[in-house]
Amino acid sequence: MKNDDLRADRDDLDDFIPRAPAKRGNNLVMQVATGVFLGGLALWLVQLGATALYAKLMLGTFTFGG
């Protein structure tokens, strides 16, 4: 048990041929930019609606149930 060689053997890298790196465009950058833009637009629209509703409630022009 004392003389067991438990170390892993190194792989032979002589025959290793690296692949050409995949050509990545700006796809991920465009997706993130579009997501940030649409998220900001949605947040702005929700804020606009909430502000309009709050203004109607403060002015007393909002009627519940006609």
Sequence and secondary structure as in RCSB ss.txt:
>XXXX:A:sequence
MKNDDLRADRDDLDDFIPRAPAKRGNNLVMQVATGVFLGGLALWLVQLGATALYAKLMLGTFTFGG
>XXXX:A:secstr
 TT          TT          SHHHHHHHHHHHHHHHHHHHHHHHHHHHHHHHHHT   S  
